[in-house]
Amino acid sequence: MKKIKGYIFSRPFFDERAPQHIQNIIIREFCKKEKLHYSLSAVEYAMSNSHKTLYQLINDLKNLIPNDYFRQRDMLIESLHLIQDNFKCLKPKHLTALSELTNLPLTEIYEVASFYAHFDIYKEDDIETPKTTIRVCDSITCEINGCKSLEKNLKENLPKDIRVVRAPCMGRCHQAPVVEVGKKHFGNANLNTVQDALEKNDTKPVIPNYINYQTYISTGGYKLLQECIEEKRDPMKLIEEMEKSGLRGLGGAGFPTGKKWRFVRAEKKPRLMAINGDEGEPGTFKDHHYLSKDPHRFLEGMLIAAWVVEATDVYIYMRDEYPDVIKFLRKEIKKLEENIPNIKTRIHFRRGAGAYICGEESSMLESIEGKRGLPRHKPPFPSQVGLFGRPTLIHNIESVYWVREILEKGSVWFSSHGLNGRSGLRTFSVSGRVKNPGVKLAPAGITIRQLIDEYSGGIEEGHVFKAYLPGGASGGILPANLDSIPLDFDTLQEYGCFIGSAAIVVLSDKDNMKDIAKNLMFFFHDESCGQCTPCRNGTDKALKLMNKDSWDIDLLKELSSAMMDASICGLGQAAPNPLLSVIKHFPSEVTN
């Protein structure tokens, strides 16, 4: 095959200068037609006055990114992470070099990078990168704790080489307001907090004092997993035990865990497993808590589940907002693999990049495959056709965290807990207007009044309990007079709400319900993937209607109905829940 060298910078083309990307397309198509091999010339890269050659940049990326990543389509997002970690941004030259190394179209790389909020894409190569980027969380708990004034204050008082941007929920709602300086998060933040961090260059994540591998082993850790590997346990009996326990998916959907194992195991081999660690629901931070406390309990439960369904590989998808967890979890996984070499399941680690939609299971699978996180149509379900087209067991972090304890203590131990006719334990992420916010482990079926008074120290001083979110941003809003409803699966639907991931946000008389609903709708509008019209246009239209002094109730209800009926995934289907709740329970605050 003949070879032809092509250049990527602009040159005369029929007495005109065609745009660079158009030239590339023409040359590539010509080579394809004439059966010529097209390759870029190792000449100076002349885009936007860059003085670095493309050849040099390609070599830089080869030294930065493991070579096997270039041959794996699913490592595209991780490659983008590595580039941004090193250069603090993504410039056209970086994407162009990555395109050549991966043999992926530049447009495809750009559309993936631009989909995720944590990738800072610059349009020109010569734009100076900021010294430090500061992200200010604007989730519901951060807003009621002054995040908007904090963001304004930071922009007015920090040096010009410091970039300040808003960011969606960072999973630290109990410490609101939260800022991220570089890669380190600061709770209860103010201007002095940030200025002090910048002066000290305190921008790296703090590793918590967690239970490491050696400590976990010394207390009986991985004994159950070894029994499984040595086939001393019957996988079908383990499935039966999980079914008896009543454990359900604790990421939001609530599908019975044992039944999920049974369904996936019945599918044709090879089978895979994926862990959804992208807890992006505003108000939720329980997974971060458990991982920071006892990561190996999660890992053992995960590997037991993988063994039961005979998954050859398990993919851990962790949100990028948890840099501390990412750092130590990779370290502990390596120790685990070194010390228990007979584990048949291969563990893969993937970082998210700031996309709430990837908390939806099929979107997560797309992201793991290195694509935009666009939800898939169902059926088929992931248990049938999941990751890379294979049957896939999907679990939330907390769900597998309980596996070891349930199987060791028995299903009766877990199911014996519960209040008000419910069974089991629930982990509640409690934030907002309470004295002691944080993660609360309580019996399933507990009421909001009990959760506030007995677990959270009561309502914050100077505040009167007004309303609460029982299931995070998408779970709807209930007034304080409905404080005796059991907080569990299947108890809130008749009120137009659901428990989801059990993210409880407590609101008071100091909070305007119209503003609360607008904050939540802005979040959904910002996080919509844009794939389907009902969600993309619906959230936009709803937000515009909600920004008016008086709401058009009938039109908002009609719009909400269309979104809930026609959206592809749960984001668009659940987005209207907060506004409908406010219309129902607080009508005087949205009409004149």
Buried (B, 14 or more C-beta within 10 A) or exposed (E): EEEEEBBBBBEEEEEEEBEBBEBBBEBBEEBEEEEBEBEBEEEBBBBBEBEEBBBBBBEBBEEBBEEEBBEBBBBBBBBBBBBBEBBBBBBBBBBBBBBBBBEBBBEBBBEBBEBBBBBBBBEEBEEEBBEBBBBBBBBBBBBBBBBBEBBEBBBEEBEEEBBBBEBBBBBBBBBBBBBBBBBBBBBEBBEEBBBEBBEEEBBEBEEBEBBBBEEBBEEEBBEBBBEBBEEEBEBEEBBBBBBBBBBBBBBBBBBBBBEBBBBBBEBEEEBBBBBBBBBBBBBBBBBBBBBBBBBBBBBBBBBBBBBBBBBBBBBBBBBBBBBBBBBBBEBBBEBBEEEBEEBEBEBBBBBBBBBBBBBBBBBBBBBBBBBBBBBBEEEEBBBBBBBBEBBBBBBBBBBBBBBBBBBEEBBEEBBEBBBBEBBBBBBBBBBBBBEEBBBBEBBBBBBBBBBBBEBBBBBBEEBEBBBBBBBBBBBBBBBBEBBEBBBBBEBBEEBBBBBBBBBBBBBBBEBBBBBBBBBBBBBBBBBBBEBBBBBBBBBEBBBEBBEEEEBBBEEBBEBBEBBBEBBBBBBBBBBBBBBBBBBBBBEEBBEE
